[in-house]
Amino acid sequence: MLKVLAHPAYARLFAAQVIALTGTGLLTVGLGLLAYDLAGDQAGVVLGTVFTIKMLAYVGLAPVASALAERWPRKHVLIGADIIRALVALTLPFIDAVWQIYGLIFVLQAASATFTPAFQATIPDILDDERDYTKALSLSRLAYDLENLLSPALAGVLLAFISYHWLFGGTVLGFIGSALLVLAASIPAVERASKARPFRERLTRGIHIYIATPRLRGLLALNLSAAAAGAFVLVNTVVVVRGGYGAGDAQVAYALAAFGGGSMLAALALPRLLDTLSDRSIMVGAGFLLSAVTLLHAGYQFSTGLPAWSGLLAVWGVSGVLYASILTPSGRLLRNSAHAEDRPALFAAQFTLSHLCWLLAYPVAGLAGSALGLPEAMAILGAIALAGALVAVAVWPADDALVVEHEHADLPADHPHLRDHPARGARHRHVFVIDDEHRVWPTHG
């Protein structure tokens, strides 16, 4: 897997991702301590509002940012977003009111909603080989999991020597380091359409392509499955461990580490599995298994109560494996569903729609767990995850071939499809993508 880092441009971008994620992890710890200083026992309400603002910024602003930035060089967009995030982090130690946290976090997450889809859309343009891109997706998953595991540990070590306000300094350095690495990377220019599209079309194009593509409709359903099961783990682990088992903060960290460790294990195994199994079989299978694990765990708690501590760690570990098995291959589906010029819009659509699933799942996990009980909340979320898997099977064709033999008898000679295959004329084979004229699946012509 690490051989893909031999590609200089990708190695720099991956390093930028790791450094930025480390800074984000320090920000999360520092923000919690800052919220407690400002709000005391109401710090949980403050952080809940912060996470809601984050999701709203992701859902509402990613398509807008992608549409606005389409005419700008992608490197400039990435560096500009990093600089904005660094400036916001630089101001955090000096604020003295909760409303200032909300305003600054909105700006920071708006910049992230610009950076992340553009960054994700850049990788397939750098790594042309499918296997290399699959390894890059797994490395990206590992980076996110390591951030969840290592950043809190790093913050704990630093807090033994410095005030938590200095953690925001680490965040600033992370974003500046990311910007410098992006600056040093060779990022290919995206071939633009000969005629600029109107802003309204650019704003909706990614969503339009996404919804028009059956495999991506299946991906959206599976995003809901992953969010439903994952939301219970992320929201209620602290309640289960502290309230149910009467354990301490260290055990909360162990439980979350089991989930993250399972996710890392899947990221390591998936490149080889995807050489022999299709994306659909792995992702849909993981969706059904994840919903089954969640529902069976809920049923066990209804009938018997909490499992042994080792049993909870095992369930969380298996859930992490299945969760990552849904999310990690998603970039391959997006890459294969659009021309290069449309990838930023499509990745922005995935960013928006996947976070919309989380925006729906988080309140269910929190409110149902508080009002009805944790087993009931787990059962509800497991049912939602199962519904997502069933919808994915219904809308994602089993014969989802990427290479389709078809004919374009009605297209002009200079259309990209025919221009790319002049020797074959109207009848040819190529990787299927959505284009402006043809949106019927799986064949057209």
TASULCOR-V358340 format. One record per residue. N is the residue number from 1. PSI is psi as a letter, one per 20 degrees, with the letter a starting at -180 (NA if undefined). OMEGA is omega as a letter, one per 40 degrees, with the letter a starting at -180 (NA if undefined). D_LAST is the distance of its C-alpha to the last C-alpha in Angstrom with 1 decimal. Layout:
N;PSI;OMEGA;D_LAST
N;PSI;OMEGA;D_LAST
This chain:
1;h;a;39.6
2;i;i;41.9
3;h;a;40.7
4;h;i;37.9
5;i;i;40.7
6;i;i;41.4
7;o;a;38.6
8;g;a;40.8
9;g;a;38.5
10;h;i;37.4
11;g;i;41.1
12;g;a;42.2
13;h;i;39.5
14;g;i;40.4
15;h;i;44.0
16;g;i;43.3
17;g;a;41.7
18;g;a;44.7
19;g;i;47.2
20;h;i;45.6
21;h;i;45.3
22;g;i;49.0
23;h;i;49.9
24;h;i;48.0
25;g;i;49.8
26;h;i;53.1
27;g;a;52.1
28;g;i;51.5
29;g;a;55.0
30;h;a;56.7
31;h;i;55.0
32;g;i;56.4
33;h;i;59.9
34;g;i;59.7
35;h;i;58.6
36;h;i;61.6
37;h;a;63.9
38;h;a;62.8
39;i;i;62.3
40;c;a;64.3
41;i;i;63.6
42;j;a;60.7
43;h;i;58.8
44;h;i;56.4
45;g;i;55.5
46;g;a;55.0
47;h;i;52.7
48;g;i;50.7
49;h;i;50.2
50;g;a;49.3
51;h;i;46.5
52;g;i;45.3
53;g;i;45.2
54;g;a;43.3
55;g;i;40.6
56;h;i;40.4
57;g;i;40.1
58;g;a;37.3
59;g;a;35.4
60;h;a;36.0
61;h;a;36.1
62;g;i;33.5
63;h;i;30.6
64;g;a;33.1
65;g;i;34.4
66;g;a;31.0
67;g;a;30.0
68;h;a;33.4
69;i;a;33.4
70;h;a;29.9
71;j;a;31.5
72;q;i;34.4
73;p;a;34.7
74;h;i;34.0
75;g;i;37.4
76;h;i;39.2
77;g;a;37.6
78;g;a;38.6
79;g;i;42.1
80;g;i;42.6
81;g;i;41.8
82;g;a;44.2
83;g;i;46.9
84;g;i;46.6
85;h;i;46.8
86;g;a;49.9
87;h;i;51.6
88;g;a;51.1
89;h;a;52.5
90;h;a;55.4
91;i;a;56.5
92;h;a;56.5
93;i;a;60.0
94;j;a;61.5
95;q;a;60.2
96;j;i;62.7
97;q;a;60.9
98;h;a;58.1
99;h;i;56.2
100;h;i;55.9
101;g;a;54.2
102;g;a;51.6
103;g;a;50.9
104;h;i;50.8
105;h;i;48.6
106;g;i;46.1
107;g;a;46.0
108;g;a;45.8
109;h;i;42.9
110;g;i;41.1
111;h;i;41.3
112;h;i;40.1
113;h;i;37.1
114;g;a;36.3
115;g;a;37.3
116;g;i;35.7
117;h;i;32.0
118;g;i;32.2
119;g;a;34.1
120;h;a;31.6
121;i;i;28.7
122;h;a;30.8
123;g;i;31.3
124;h;i;27.7
125;h;i;27.9
126;g;a;31.2
127;n;a;30.5
128;h;a;27.4
129;p;a;28.3
130;g;a;27.0
131;g;i;30.5
132;g;a;32.3
133;h;i;30.3
134;g;i;31.0
135;h;i;34.7
136;h;i;34.7
137;g;i;33.4
138;g;i;36.2
139;h;i;38.7
140;g;i;37.7
141;g;i;38.3
142;h;a;41.7
143;g;i;42.6
144;g;a;42.2
145;g;i;44.2
146;h;i;46.9
147;g;a;47.2
148;h;a;47.9
149;g;a;50.5
150;h;a;52.1
151;g;i;52.2
152;h;i;54.6
153;g;i;56.7
154;g;i;56.9
155;g;i;57.8
156;g;i;60.5
157;g;a;62.1
158;h;a;62.0
159;i;i;63.5
160;i;a;66.5
161;h;a;67.3
162;r;i;65.8
163;q;a;65.1
164;h;i;61.7
165;h;a;61.3
166;i;i;60.9
167;h;i;57.8
168;h;i;55.9
169;h;i;57.1
170;h;i;55.2
171;g;i;52.1
172;g;a;52.6
173;h;i;52.9
174;g;a;49.8
175;h;i;47.6
176;g;i;49.4
177;g;i;48.9
178;g;a;45.2
179;g;a;44.9
180;h;i;46.9
181;h;i;44.7
182;g;i;41.5
183;h;a;43.2
184;i;a;44.0
185;q;i;40.5
186;o;a;38.0
187;p;a;34.9
188;q;i;32.0
189;q;i;30.8
190;p;i;27.5
191;o;a;25.2
192;q;i;25.1
193;q;a;22.6
194;h;i;23.9
195;p;a;24.6
196;p;i;26.3
197;q;i;24.8
198;q;a;27.3
199;g;a;29.4
200;h;i;28.1
201;g;i;24.5
202;h;a;25.8
203;h;a;27.9
204;i;a;25.2
205;g;a;22.2
206;g;i;23.1
207;g;a;23.7
208;g;i;20.5
209;g;a;18.4
210;g;a;20.8
211;h;a;20.6
212;i;a;16.8
213;o;a;16.7
214;g;a;17.9
215;h;i;19.9
216;h;i;21.6
217;h;i;22.5
218;h;i;24.1
219;g;i;25.8
220;g;i;27.2
221;g;i;28.7
222;h;i;30.2
223;h;i;31.6
224;g;i;33.5
225;g;a;34.8
226;g;a;36.1
227;g;a;37.6
228;g;a;39.3
229;g;a;41.0
230;h;a;41.7
231;h;i;43.2
232;g;a;45.9
233;g;a;46.8
234;h;a;47.0
235;h;a;48.7
236;i;i;51.1
237;g;a;52.1
238;h;i;55.1
239;g;i;56.1
240;g;a;55.8
241;g;a;57.7
242;g;a;60.4
243;g;a;60.8
244;g;a;60.0
245;i;a;61.5
246;k;a;64.0
247;a;a;62.9
248;a;a;62.9
249;h;a;60.6
250;h;a;60.4
251;h;i;59.0
252;g;i;56.3
253;h;i;55.3
254;g;a;55.3
255;g;i;53.0
256;h;i;50.5
257;h;i;50.8
258;g;i;50.0
259;g;i;46.7
260;h;i;46.0
261;h;i;47.1
262;g;i;44.7
263;g;i;41.8
264;h;i;43.0
265;g;i;43.2
266;g;a;39.6
267;h;i;38.5
268;h;a;40.5
269;h;a;39.0
270;h;a;35.3
271;g;i;34.3
272;h;i;35.5
273;h;a;34.1
274;i;i;30.6
275;h;a;30.7
276;h;a;30.9
277;q;a;29.5
278;q;i;26.2
279;g;a;26.3
280;g;a;25.4
281;g;a;28.3
282;g;a;30.8
283;g;i;30.0
284;g;i;29.7
285;g;i;32.7
286;h;i;34.7
287;g;i;33.8
288;g;a;35.3
289;h;i;38.3
290;g;i;39.0
291;h;i;39.2
292;g;i;41.3
293;g;a;43.7
294;g;a;44.1
295;g;i;44.7
296;h;i;47.1
297;g;i;49.0
298;g;i;49.4
299;h;i;50.5
300;g;a;53.0
301;h;i;54.5
302;g;a;54.8
303;h;a;56.8
304;h;a;58.6
305;a;a;58.4
306;q;i;57.4
307;r;i;56.8
308;q;a;59.0
309;g;i;58.4
310;h;i;56.9
311;g;i;54.6
312;g;i;53.3
313;h;i;52.7
314;g;i;50.8
315;g;i;48.6
316;h;i;47.9
317;g;i;47.1
318;g;i;44.6
319;h;i;43.0
320;g;i;42.6
321;g;a;40.9
322;h;i;38.4
323;g;i;37.9
324;h;i;37.1
325;h;i;34.8
326;g;a;32.6
327;h;a;32.8
328;g;a;32.9
329;i;a;29.4
330;h;i;27.8
331;h;i;27.5
332;g;i;25.2
333;g;a;22.7
334;g;a;22.9
335;h;a;22.6
336;j;a;19.4
337;j;a;17.7
338;q;i;18.0
339;q;a;18.4
340;h;a;22.1
341;h;a;22.7
342;i;a;21.6
343;g;i;23.6
344;g;i;26.9
345;h;a;25.5
346;g;i;23.9
347;h;i;27.2
348;h;i;29.1
349;g;i;27.1
350;g;i;28.0
351;g;a;31.5
352;g;a;31.8
353;h;i;30.3
354;h;i;32.1
355;h;i;35.4
356;h;i;34.8
357;g;i;35.0
358;h;i;38.2
359;h;i;39.5
360;h;a;39.2
361;h;a;40.6
362;g;i;43.6
363;h;i;45.4
364;g;a;44.9
365;g;a;46.4
366;g;a;49.3
367;g;i;50.1
368;h;i;49.6
369;h;a;51.6
370;g;a;54.4
371;h;a;54.5
372;h;a;53.7
373;q;a;54.5
374;g;i;52.6
375;h;i;51.7
376;g;i;50.3
377;g;i;48.2
378;h;i;47.0
379;g;i;46.0
380;g;a;44.1
381;h;i;42.2
382;h;i;41.6
383;h;i;40.2
384;g;i;37.8
385;g;i;36.7
386;g;i;36.1
387;g;i;34.1
388;g;i;31.9
389;h;i;31.3
390;g;i;30.5
391;h;i;27.9
392;g;i;26.4
393;h;a;26.0
394;h;a;24.5
395;i;a;21.8
396;o;a;21.0
397;p;i;19.2
398;h;i;21.3
399;l;a;18.4
400;m;a;17.5
401;p;i;16.2
402;h;a;15.9
403;o;a;14.4
404;p;i;11.1
405;p;a;10.0
406;r;a;6.3
407;p;i;5.0
408;m;a;4.8
409;h;a;6.7
410;j;a;7.6
411;q;i;9.0
412;q;a;12.8
413;h;a;14.5
414;j;i;16.2
415;q;a;13.4
416;h;a;14.4
417;g;a;11.5
418;h;i;12.3
419;h;a;15.9
420;i;a;16.3
421;l;a;15.3
422;h;a;16.8
423;h;a;18.1
424;i;i;14.9
425;b;a;13.0
426;h;a;9.3
427;p;a;9.3
428;r;i;11.1
429;p;i;12.3
430;r;i;13.4
431;p;a;14.8
432;p;i;12.4
433;r;i;13.4
434;p;i;13.0
435;a;a;12.4
436;h;a;13.3
437;h;a;10.1
438;p;a;7.9
439;j;a;10.3
440;p;a;9.1
441;q;e;10.8
442;i;i;10.6
443;q;i;7.1
444;r;i;3.8
445;NA;NA;0.0
